[in-house]
Amino acid sequence: MQSVTDSLTVRDNRTGAEYEIPITDGTIKAADLGQIKLNDDTPGLATYDPGFVNTASCRSSVTYIDGEAGILEYRGYPIEQLAEKSNFLEVAYLLVHGDLPSKEQYDNWVHHITYHTFVHENVKAFMQGFRYDAHPMGMLMASVGALSTFYPEAANISDPDNRQIQIIRMIAKMPTLGAWAFRHAQGKPYVYPDNDLSYAENFMSMLFKMSEVKYDPDPRIAKALDTLFILHADHEQNCSTNAVRSVGSSQVDPYSAVSAGIGALFGPLHGGANEAVLKMLRRIGSKSEIPAFIEGVKAGNERLMGFGHRVYKNYDPRAKIIKKACDDVFEVTGVNPLLEVAQELEKIALEDEYFVKRKLYPNVDFYSGLIYEALEFPPEMFTVLFAIGRTPGWLAQWLELVQDKEQKIARPKQIYTGERKLDFVPAAERWA
């Protein structure tokens, strides 16, 4: 129960008035600041927070992050345990439903997702209409948005059963669309889903199958991909999740909302970081060049990509898990020559007072790009893989949004800085 002392006393030095604002869960309601005003004719006080640096937009029980301690939990379960002991579809069920499934629930969940991996043939024709060099993320964003036209009933977001089938469809079809975008860029025929395979194995089949009757995926690669999907499944209120929630607040169908999330992930500041890491490692080239690169970073002439995070001020827990996945993948593909450079760079940076003082630790992007490259994915596919893994998280957040009675359509305030009360001059006078 909240005590009477759980409040903030604010004194407005412009007027001398004092205001008592309740504190709940370590926050105050921004609307409560609206009572603070110079007089009844002026607008109340508002907060200015570009990028939502210190503004909570929702209450959520999906993902917990403690950036100072390097903790990431899905529905209360540590990411380390989920990556080691679970699989992606079980984690997807956990995120969407809030609890781990029983055997019957899990089998039913997997069956439905497997059953819905196929897409309408018109979707295939739609994707074939893209230019030969179309970016896979652009193709994914457009095709996911297009699914809303194939399932118009998805607009009925107030029906729980209807919401559930759309969630299943999207998780099921995302690998199909992602794999077809990959094949399109290579000029290869699209491969249909093989429902005898697991989620990750089926994705690999649609990516890499050629003339063989049955694609036989390496279980170590499939496990590594499954782990990467788990690590990317949700990450609290990041840019793309905020986009899904913001667009979803208009009560649009979930395909359109997730398409907005894909668009946000497309941006280099969000989904493109692992590609930037690879470019950096290639530019460094060898271990002998690392000291000079480090000095360049300190001098402001270089950027250390894959280190530091908006949230984590400690070692990103996902980065530790990815290092183990690297070993499994390189056992199959052979060691990526950039791995040695990456490991030495990490070692030096973690021991250097300059980076330790600034709490710059490796994040999830530092090693993931090395895995993707070892699997012969072009850099433009990296973000597609990210999007496939993030889909259950986006949908869990969307589901939470549409059932949250406190949520309203997103409509942030602005601080107007333009001209006021100008008189219009007709074109004939302006051009005279």
N, C-alpha and C positions, 0 to 999 in steps of 0.2 A: 504493500500500500504506500502511495506517495505521501511523504510527510509535508507539513506546511512550510518547511524550510527549503523544499525542493523548488526554488524559484530564483529568478534573477531580478534584482532591483536596478532599474535603469533611470539615471537622472539626465534629463535633457537640459544641457547647459544653455540652450537658446532661450528657454522659457522658465527654467527652474522647476518644472514639473517632474515628479517621480512616478514610475510605472513598475508594477509587479508582474513579471512574466513567468508563467509556470515552466519548469524544466521536467521533461519526460524522456526517459531513455537517453539521457545525455544531450538532448536537443531542445530547442525552443521552436515554436511554430512561427514561421516567417510572417504569417497573417497577424500574429499578435503584435508585431512591430508596427502594424498599420495604425494603431491607436496613437502612436507618437507623432504629433504634428504641431506645426506652429500655431495654427488656428483652424477653425472648422472649414475654411474655404481652401485650404491647401491639402495636397495629398499626403497620406501618412508615410512614415519611413519604410524604405525597402532595403533589401540587401543587394549588393553588387558582387557577383561571384562567377566571372567567366570560367567556363570549363568545369563548373560544379566542384571546385577544389575543396570546399567545406560546406556543402549543402546536401542534405539527404532528401531524395525525391520519393522515397517509398519505404515501407516496412517489408522486409523479406525474410523468409526462413529457408531459402534455397542454399546459399553459399555464405560461409563465414571466412573472413580473412583477417589475420593479425599480422600486419606488415612488419611491425617491429620485431616480432618473434619468429617470423617466417612460417606462419601456420596457414594452411588452406584446408577447409573441410566442406564436403558436400553433405547437406542435411545432417551435420554433426559428425560425419565419419571422416577421419584423416585421409588425405589424398594418398599418403604412402600405403595405407592398408588397402584402399580401393585398387590402386595400381598393381599391387602385388597379388591380391587374393580374389579380385572380382574380374568382370569383363565389361566391355563397353555397353552392351545392351542391358545388363543388370544395373549399371550405373545410370543409364538413361531412364530406366524404370524408377530408380530411386529419386532422381531429380524431378521427374514429372509427377510421381504419385506421393512422394514424401517419405516412403518407407521402403525397405528392402522387400522383394517379392517372396511369397511362398513358392514351393515347387510348382504348384498348379498355376499360380499367377505368372511365374516366369515362363513356363512352357507356352502358355496362352499368348503372352506378350511377344515372345520370339516368333511364334507361329504367325501371328498377324503381321508383324513387320516383314517377315520373310515373304508372306503372301502378297504384300503390297509393293514389292520392289519394282515390278514392271510399271511402265508409264504408257499412256495412250500413244498409239502410233502417230497421231498428229503432233505430239510433242517432239517426236523424232524428226518429223518433217520441219517443224519450227526451228529446231537446232541446226538442221542441215542448211537452213537459209542464211546462216551467219557467214561472213567472209572467211576465207581459208585461214587468215591470220588473226581472227577474233580472239581477244583475251579470254581465257577460261572463266575468270571471275565475272566478266560482263555477261558471258553466256549463262553462267549459273544464276546470276541475279535476275536476268530476264526470264529464264525458264521457270524459276521458282515463282516469280510473280505471275507468270502465265498460267500456272496450275490453278489459280483462283478462277480462271474462266472454264476450266474443266470440272471444277467442283464448286459451282455457284452456291450450293447449300452451306458452304463454309462460312458464309456471311452471317449465318444464324449462330452467333457466338454465345447466346444465352442458353443454348441446349447442351448440357454436359456430355451426352452421348455423341452429339455431333462434334463437339470440341475434341473428344477422345479419338475419333476416327481420323480427323484431320492431322492430329499430332502423330498418329501411327503412320499415316501416309507420308508425311514429310520426312520423318526419320528414315523410313524405308526407301524413299525415292531419291534422297539427296546423294547417296553414292552413285546411283545410276546416272543422274544428271552430271555429277562431277566427272565420272569416268568418260562419259560421252563427250564432254567438253575437251578432255585430254586427247581422245582419239580423233576428234575433229581437227585439232591443230596439226596432227600428224598425217591427215589424209587417209586414215585407216577406217574400215567399216566399224560401226558401233557393235558392241557385244552385248547381248541380252543377259539378264541376271541368271545365275545358276543357283537355284534355291536348295541344292544339296550342300552348299558351302555355308560357312559361318559368315557373319556380317563383314569382317575384314577380309576373309578369303574371297568372298563374292566380289568385293570391291577390286581386289587384285586381279581376279579373273576378267572383269570388265575392262580393266586397264591394260593388261598385258597379254591376254589370250590371242593366239594367232591361228594356225591351221590345225592345232591339235584338237582331238575330239573332246577331251576333258582336260581342263587346266588343273595342274597339281601344284598348289601354292606351297612354298616353304613355310612350315609352322613357326619358325623363328621370326621371319619377316612379318607374318600375319600377327603374331603376338606383339611385336614392336609397334605395328600400326595401331592395333587395338589399344595399346598403352598410350600412344600419342593422342588418340581420340579421347581417352579418359582424362588426360591431363588438360585438354582444351575444352572439356565439356561445359564448364561454366567458370566465370571469374567475376562474380558480383556485378556492380553497376559500371562496367566499362563502356567505351564509346558505342560499340555495336549493340550491346544489351540496352543501353539507354535509348538508342535509335528504335529498337523493337518496341520498347515500352512507350516511347513518345508517339510513334505512329500508331501503335496499338490502342493508345488512349482515345483515338477517334472512333473506336469500335469497328475498325476495318477487319477483314478476314485475316487469319494467321499467315497465309501465304504472302500477302502484301506486306505485313509487318516484318516477317523474317527476311523478305527481299530487301527491306530497308536496312536490316542488320547486315546483310551481305554487302550492301553498298558502303556502309560505314567501315566494314572490315577490309574493303578494297583499298582504302587509303593507306599510304605508306607509313603513317604515324601509328597505325593500329596493327594491320595484318602483315605488313611488309618488312618487319624488323629482322626476321631470320635471313632474308635475302641480303639485307645490308651487312649482316655478320659475315656471310660468305664473301661478299665483295671486299670487306676489310681484311679478312684472312688471306685472300688471294693477293691483295696489294702488299701485305707484309711479306708473304712469300716463303720465308724461312725463319727458323728460331733465332738465327744470328741477327735478324733485323728487328727483333722485338724491342730491345732496349732503346733503339733510336725512335721507334714508334711510340713507346711509352713517354719518352721525353717530349715528343711532338704533342701528345695528348695534354701533358701538363702545361705546355706552352700555349695551348689553345689552337694549335695548327692541325690537330687530328681529333677524330671522335672515336671513342671506345664503344663500339656497338655491341649489344647483347649484355651489357652490364647496367645495373641500376633499373629501377622500376618506379612508376608513380606511386604504387602502393607499398611494395616491399622495400624495407630498409634493412634487410637481412638477406641471407641466401634464399633465393626463390626455391621453395620445396620441390617444385616441378623439375627444376634443373638437375637436381641430384638423381631423380628417377630416370631422366632422359640419358644421363651418362651411362647408366646400366643398359638401357635400350640400345645405345650406340654399340656396345660390346657385342650384343646379340646380332645386330644387323651386319657389322663388319666381319663377323665370323663367317657370314654367308657371302658377302660382296667383296671382301678384302678391305683393308683399312683405307679410308679416305686420307690422302696425303696431307690434307689440311688439319687433320685431327691432332697431329703432333704440335703444330703451331698453336692450335686452340688450347691444348692442355698446358703448354708452356706459358702462354699469355695469361691464362687463368691463374696459374701458380704465382707468377710474378705480381700480377695485379692484387691478389689476395694478401700478399706479404708487404705490399708497398703502402706506407703510411698515408700517402696522398689519396689513394682510393679507399682505404679502410676508414679514414676520417670522414670521407664523403658518403660512406655506406654504399659503395658501388660494388655490388655482388653480381655474379652471373644470373641471368634470368632464363626463362624457358626457351627463348629464341637463340641462345648462344650455341646450343648443340643440335636443336631440331633440324636446322638447315643442312647440317652435315649428314644426317640420316636421310633426308629427302633427296639430297644430291646423290648419295650412295645408291639409292633405289632408282636413280636415273630419271627423277622428275625434273622438268625444267623449272626455273625459279617462279615463273608465272603460275605454276600449279600449287606452290606452297600454301597460298592463302585459301585455295579450294579445299585442301586437306584440313586446314584450320576450321573452315566453315562447316564441313561435315561433322567434325567433332563437336563444334559449338552448338549445333542445332538443338539437341535436347535441352541445353541450358537456356537458349533463347525461348524455346517453347514453354519450359517450366516458369520462366519469368513472365511470359505473356499470359499464361494460365493464371498465375498469381495476380497479375494486373486486373484481368477481367472479372475476377471474383472479389476484388478489394473495394469495399464500399467507400473508402476514403479517397480513392483515385478520381481525378477529373481529367478532362481533356488537357493535354499539355499546352500551356500558354504562358511562357515566362514574360516577366516585365522587361521593359527596356528603359534606358536612359537616353532621351532624345537629345541630340547634339546639333540638329540642323537649324536652318533659318525659320523664322516665324512671321506670320501676318504680312507676307509680301503681296503687292498688288500685281495682278496679271496684266502684262502688256501684249496687246494683239500682235500677231506675226507681222502684219503690214507695217506697224510702227517700229518693231524690233529690227526689221530688215531694211528699213528705209536708209 
